Amino acid sequence: MRKVKEKLDGYFGIEVDSVGRSGGLAMLWRKDVDCSFMSALVHHMDFSVKTTEGEWMITGFYGWPAVGADLSGRLTTSGMLVMIVVLGMYHGRDIISRLIMVKAGDANRQSMLDRALCTAAWTDLFPFARIFYLAREWFEQIWIEAEGCSEAVDRGVEKGGGHLVWVLQECARELRDWKGMNINCIGKNIGRKLKQVEKLNTGLRTADNVHRRKKLLAEIAELRRKEEQFWRQRSRALWLKDGDKNTKFFHTRASERKRKNHIAKLVDDDGRVREGDEQVAQVAKLYFQELFLSSNPTVPAGVLAGLGSRVMAEMNEQLRREYTEEEVIEALNQMHPLKAPGPDGMNGLFYQTYWSSVGPDVISTVLAILRGQKSSRELNKTNIVLIRKKKAPDKIRDFRPISLCNVAYKLVSKVLANRLKPFLGEIVSEIKVHLPPGERFRIML
């Protein structure tokens, strides 16, 4: 909670610690809001809020709360306006019967246990209040063949209105609402169908049962193929093809990656061991701030005077020619479909599969940036990941940072790289000419 408050400057917050692995609540509010703490137990928090519209209560429940008489009385008999946020199952009929549901955007989330309820008078004060479910997800390969996925993408594109950032946000929202096939769904289906096959194996050998058994086995094989695809995407073992019944290998590889990538502790410059996410993050932040912040050095006059131009007029004419749609498509086709996505969660596979839907918006955005227009901040957002340099890293210098960029950002840089690639041999120094192409390009930049 402290980490969240540090990132959200301008907010107050309070939390109730969990008991073991259950419970735990937190609430944040802007510093300019008059919010007063009233009561809290393991499974509920209760606040009074004063605004220009009036005073009202907001109460959060998690699970099955032991509601005290004081709180229950305020909620059932008080004339105060009430807003209740429920996380998980709650059966306080005496309270819920007096309240109405707050809309969850445009979605019909019948399977969600989390919801918000309020008095009718509260909705009169805040008629445009909506619930938004936040999730960090990425596009799954197994969704492509599932019924309804393409339609969900088309709805997202239509709602995005031609603006790429909005298109991607709406596509992500539509895909979440669609609730495509996930690994839990696959596992349950396999288990259920295996029980049906076992039952048929012990039954009569009729023509109908033989046909049903054959059909079930085919369905199980297809589900196992999707299960293998799921774990391959998470294993990052993209060099190994799926379809060879490598599910166990992919699962083990994914679990091993998760274990290896977790940074439990670091030794700082003073030799002290820092443990926990908060302390580890602080060590990393200080190290990279010092490493990448400029000391504003001065370049002595004449240092670059002896360097001649290596980009000739004809070469420059080719580099500055108008960017085209074909170059953007070529850059996309050069991308691996299952490489780790950026903050928007959409990998290359999403763009390559649904190019007919999202392609026009992608092309217009990428070409606009290449032609000098300012890019959106959302497209420039990047996930920074630390990759270990050795087997047992204990200091922050034993890691190197990499950037997981959004595909639109990658397309811009890849189009530029492709445009420059034919001239690298003439631009790069002879000293670097024997390095691999990617290394030459990185050194030149």
SULNOR-V29233 format. One record per residue. N is the residue number from 0. SS is DSSP state (alpha for helix, beta for strand, coil for the rest). D_LAST is the distance of its C-alpha to the last C-alpha in Angstrom with 2 decimals. Layout:
BEGIN
<<N & SS & D_LAST> <N & SS & D_LAST>>
END
This chain:
BEGIN
<<0 & coil & 40.17> <1 & alpha & 39.07> <2 & alpha & 35.42> <3 & alpha & 35.94> <4 & alpha & 37.64> <5 & alpha & 34.85> <6 & alpha & 32.33> <7 & coil & 34.82> <8 & coil & 35.66> <9 & coil & 38.86> <10 & beta & 40.74> <11 & beta & 43.72> <12 & beta & 44.45> <13 & beta & 46.99> <14 & beta & 47.15> <15 & beta & 49.88> <16 & coil & 48.98> <17 & coil & 49.44> <18 & beta & 52.26> <19 & coil & 50.73> <20 & coil & 48.66> <21 & beta & 50.64> <22 & coil & 50.73> <23 & coil & 48.40> <24 & beta & 47.83> <25 & beta & 45.67> <26 & beta & 45.73> <27 & beta & 43.46> <28 & beta & 44.49> <29 & beta & 43.15> <30 & coil & 44.43> <31 & coil & 46.16> <32 & coil & 48.29> <33 & beta & 51.72> <34 & beta & 51.75> <35 & beta & 54.45> <36 & beta & 54.61> <37 & beta & 57.98> <38 & beta & 58.09> <39 & beta & 56.19> <40 & beta & 56.97> <41 & coil & 54.91> <42 & coil & 54.64> <43 & beta & 54.77> <44 & beta & 53.65> <45 & beta & 55.57> <46 & beta & 54.60> <47 & beta & 56.18> <48 & beta & 54.06> <49 & beta & 55.25> <50 & beta & 53.73> <51 & coil & 55.06> <52 & coil & 56.51> <53 & beta & 58.49> <54 & beta & 58.46> <55 & beta & 57.60> <56 & beta & 56.96> <57 & beta & 53.98> <58 & beta & 54.60> <59 & beta & 52.26> <60 & beta & 53.70> <61 & beta & 52.09> <62 & coil & 54.23> <63 & coil & 57.99> <64 & coil & 58.62> <65 & coil & 61.72> <66 & coil & 62.41> <67 & coil & 64.65> <68 & alpha & 67.71> <69 & alpha & 66.30> <70 & alpha & 63.15> <71 & alpha & 65.11> <72 & alpha & 67.61> <73 & alpha & 65.03> <74 & alpha & 63.39> <75 & alpha & 66.67> <76 & alpha & 69.03> <77 & coil & 66.98> <78 & coil & 66.65> <79 & coil & 63.11> <80 & beta & 60.33> <81 & beta & 58.42> <82 & beta & 54.96> <83 & beta & 54.56> <84 & beta & 51.41> <85 & beta & 52.34> <86 & beta & 49.97> <87 & coil & 51.69> <88 & coil & 55.37> <89 & coil & 57.88> <90 & coil & 61.53> <91 & coil & 62.93> <92 & alpha & 65.15> <93 & alpha & 66.91> <94 & alpha & 63.64> <95 & alpha & 61.78> <96 & coil & 64.84> <97 & coil & 64.51> <98 & coil & 60.85> <99 & beta & 58.83> <100 & beta & 55.41> <101 & coil & 52.34> <102 & coil & 50.37> <103 & coil & 47.20> <104 & coil & 45.25> <105 & coil & 46.24> <106 & coil & 46.35> <107 & coil & 49.54> <108 & coil & 48.68> <109 & coil & 51.99> <110 & coil & 50.65> <111 & coil & 49.02> <112 & coil & 51.16> <113 & coil & 49.25> <114 & beta & 50.65> <115 & beta & 51.73> <116 & beta & 55.23> <117 & beta & 56.88> <118 & coil & 60.09> <119 & alpha & 60.75> <120 & alpha & 60.93> <121 & alpha & 57.40> <122 & alpha & 56.02> <123 & alpha & 57.91> <124 & alpha & 55.92> <125 & coil & 52.55> <126 & coil & 53.01> <127 & coil & 49.30> <128 & coil & 48.57> <129 & coil & 46.62> <130 & coil & 45.43> <131 & coil & 41.85> <132 & coil & 41.09> <133 & coil & 37.63> <134 & coil & 35.98> <135 & coil & 32.67> <136 & coil & 32.72> <137 & coil & 30.62> <138 & coil & 31.58> <139 & coil & 33.74> <140 & alpha & 33.91> <141 & alpha & 37.69> <142 & alpha & 38.08> <143 & coil & 37.32> <144 & coil & 40.74> <145 & coil & 42.63> <146 & coil & 44.91> <147 & coil & 43.81> <148 & alpha & 40.04> <149 & alpha & 39.31> <150 & alpha & 41.78> <151 & alpha & 40.16> <152 & alpha & 36.78> <153 & alpha & 38.56> <154 & alpha & 40.28> <155 & alpha & 37.03> <156 & alpha & 35.50> <157 & alpha & 38.68> <158 & alpha & 38.78> <159 & alpha & 35.13> <160 & coil & 36.16> <161 & coil & 33.05> <162 & coil & 30.64> <163 & alpha & 28.06> <164 & alpha & 27.97> <165 & alpha & 31.78> <166 & alpha & 32.03> <167 & alpha & 30.12> <168 & alpha & 32.21> <169 & alpha & 35.40> <170 & alpha & 34.58> <171 & alpha & 34.05> <172 & alpha & 37.32> <173 & alpha & 39.21> <174 & alpha & 38.08> <175 & alpha & 39.27> <176 & alpha & 42.55> <177 & alpha & 42.94> <178 & coil & 42.70> <179 & coil & 41.50> <180 & coil & 42.45> <181 & coil & 41.32> <182 & alpha & 41.87> <183 & alpha & 45.04> <184 & alpha & 46.48> <185 & alpha & 45.83> <186 & alpha & 47.43> <187 & alpha & 50.47> <188 & alpha & 50.97> <189 & alpha & 50.87> <190 & alpha & 53.36> <191 & alpha & 55.67> <192 & alpha & 55.73> <193 & alpha & 56.35> <194 & alpha & 59.39> <195 & alpha & 60.62> <196 & alpha & 60.30> <197 & alpha & 62.16> <198 & alpha & 64.89> <199 & alpha & 65.23> <200 & alpha & 65.42> <201 & coil & 68.51> <202 & coil & 70.11> <203 & coil & 72.12> <204 & coil & 70.63> <205 & coil & 71.18> <206 & alpha & 69.36> <207 & alpha & 67.83> <208 & alpha & 66.59> <209 & alpha & 65.14> <210 & alpha & 63.24> <211 & alpha & 61.98> <212 & alpha & 60.89> <213 & alpha & 58.98> <214 & alpha & 57.22> <215 & alpha & 56.34> <216 & alpha & 54.89> <217 & alpha & 52.67> <218 & alpha & 51.49> <219 & alpha & 50.82> <220 & alpha & 48.76> <221 & alpha & 46.64> <222 & alpha & 46.18> <223 & alpha & 45.17> <224 & alpha & 42.55> <225 & alpha & 41.09> <226 & alpha & 41.33> <227 & alpha & 39.34> <228 & alpha & 36.62> <229 & alpha & 36.51> <230 & alpha & 36.04> <231 & alpha & 33.56> <232 & alpha & 31.25> <233 & alpha & 31.59> <234 & alpha & 31.44> <235 & coil & 27.86> <236 & coil & 29.40> <237 & coil & 28.05> <238 & coil & 28.48> <239 & coil & 32.24> <240 & coil & 33.97> <241 & coil & 36.40> <242 & coil & 39.94> <243 & coil & 41.04> <244 & coil & 42.64> <245 & coil & 39.92> <246 & alpha & 40.53> <247 & alpha & 41.57> <248 & alpha & 38.54> <249 & alpha & 36.15> <250 & alpha & 38.12> <251 & alpha & 38.05> <252 & alpha & 34.33> <253 & alpha & 33.72> <254 & alpha & 36.06> <255 & alpha & 34.43> <256 & alpha & 30.94> <257 & alpha & 32.48> <258 & alpha & 34.16> <259 & alpha & 31.19> <260 & alpha & 28.81> <261 & coil & 31.38> <262 & coil & 30.90> <263 & coil & 34.47> <264 & beta & 34.08> <265 & beta & 31.86> <266 & beta & 32.78> <267 & coil & 31.54> <268 & coil & 30.95> <269 & coil & 34.70> <270 & coil & 35.62> <271 & coil & 37.10> <272 & beta & 36.81> <273 & beta & 35.56> <274 & beta & 36.78> <275 & alpha & 36.60> <276 & alpha & 33.90> <277 & alpha & 34.26> <278 & alpha & 34.02> <279 & alpha & 31.20> <280 & alpha & 29.15> <281 & alpha & 29.92> <282 & alpha & 28.77> <283 & alpha & 25.39> <284 & alpha & 25.03> <285 & alpha & 25.88> <286 & alpha & 23.62> <287 & alpha & 20.38> <288 & alpha & 21.43> <289 & alpha & 21.85> <290 & alpha & 18.62> <291 & alpha & 16.28> <292 & coil & 18.43> <293 & coil & 17.62> <294 & coil & 20.43> <295 & coil & 19.72> <296 & coil & 19.57> <297 & coil & 20.44> <298 & coil & 18.68> <299 & coil & 21.56> <300 & coil & 22.46> <301 & coil & 21.82> <302 & coil & 18.96> <303 & coil & 16.74> <304 & coil & 19.90> <305 & coil & 19.88> <306 & coil & 16.55> <307 & coil & 17.37> <308 & coil & 15.75> <309 & coil & 14.34> <310 & coil & 14.38> <311 & coil & 18.10> <312 & alpha & 20.29> <313 & alpha & 21.04> <314 & alpha & 17.48> <315 & alpha & 16.71> <316 & alpha & 19.85> <317 & alpha & 18.77> <318 & alpha & 15.40> <319 & coil & 17.46> <320 & coil & 20.36> <321 & coil & 21.82> <322 & coil & 20.40> <323 & coil & 23.15> <324 & alpha & 24.77> <325 & alpha & 24.53> <326 & alpha & 20.70> <327 & alpha & 20.96> <328 & alpha & 23.71> <329 & alpha & 21.90> <330 & alpha & 18.93> <331 & alpha & 21.63> <332 & alpha & 23.51> <333 & coil & 20.58> <334 & coil & 20.54> <335 & coil & 22.82> <336 & coil & 25.67> <337 & coil & 26.34> <338 & coil & 23.06> <339 & coil & 23.44> <340 & coil & 23.58> <341 & coil & 22.23> <342 & coil & 24.66> <343 & coil & 26.50> <344 & coil & 27.64> <345 & coil & 27.09> <346 & coil & 25.42> <347 & alpha & 24.50> <348 & alpha & 28.14> <349 & alpha & 29.47> <350 & alpha & 27.56> <351 & alpha & 28.33> <352 & alpha & 31.97> <353 & coil & 32.71> <354 & alpha & 30.55> <355 & alpha & 33.73> <356 & alpha & 34.23> <357 & alpha & 30.84> <358 & alpha & 29.00> <359 & alpha & 30.05> <360 & alpha & 28.90> <361 & alpha & 25.51> <362 & alpha & 24.97> <363 & alpha & 26.15> <364 & alpha & 23.92> <365 & alpha & 20.67> <366 & alpha & 21.50> <367 & alpha & 22.48> <368 & alpha & 19.14> <369 & alpha & 17.31> <370 & coil & 19.94> <371 & coil & 19.31> <372 & coil & 21.65> <373 & coil & 21.03> <374 & coil & 20.53> <375 & coil & 23.13> <376 & alpha & 22.80> <377 & alpha & 24.20> <378 & alpha & 21.43> <379 & alpha & 18.82> <380 & coil & 20.82> <381 & beta & 19.44> <382 & beta & 21.37> <383 & beta & 20.02> <384 & beta & 21.45> <385 & beta & 21.88> <386 & beta & 21.82> <387 & beta & 24.00> <388 & coil & 22.85> <389 & coil & 26.46> <390 & coil & 29.76> <391 & coil & 31.45> <392 & coil & 29.02> <393 & coil & 30.90> <394 & beta & 28.39> <395 & alpha & 25.42> <396 & alpha & 23.16> <397 & alpha & 24.21> <398 & beta & 22.14> <399 & beta & 18.48> <400 & beta & 17.56> <401 & beta & 16.26> <402 & beta & 16.23> <403 & beta & 18.74> <404 & beta & 17.88> <405 & coil & 20.38> <406 & alpha & 20.39> <407 & alpha & 20.12> <408 & alpha & 16.79> <409 & alpha & 15.62> <410 & alpha & 17.08> <411 & alpha & 15.13> <412 & alpha & 11.69> <413 & alpha & 13.29> <414 & alpha & 14.78> <415 & alpha & 11.59> <416 & alpha & 10.25> <417 & alpha & 13.76> <418 & alpha & 13.90> <419 & alpha & 11.02> <420 & alpha & 12.20> <421 & coil & 15.26> <422 & coil & 13.62> <423 & alpha & 11.15> <424 & alpha & 14.13> <425 & alpha & 14.64> <426 & alpha & 11.24> <427 & coil & 10.14> <428 & coil & 12.55> <429 & alpha & 15.76> <430 & alpha & 15.41> <431 & alpha & 12.75> <432 & coil & 14.56> <433 & coil & 16.75> <434 & coil & 14.34> <435 & coil & 14.49> <436 & alpha & 12.49> <437 & alpha & 10.80> <438 & alpha & 9.95> <439 & alpha & 8.66> <440 & alpha & 6.27> <441 & alpha & 5.21> <442 & alpha & 5.44> <443 & alpha & 3.80> <444 & coil & 0.00>>
END
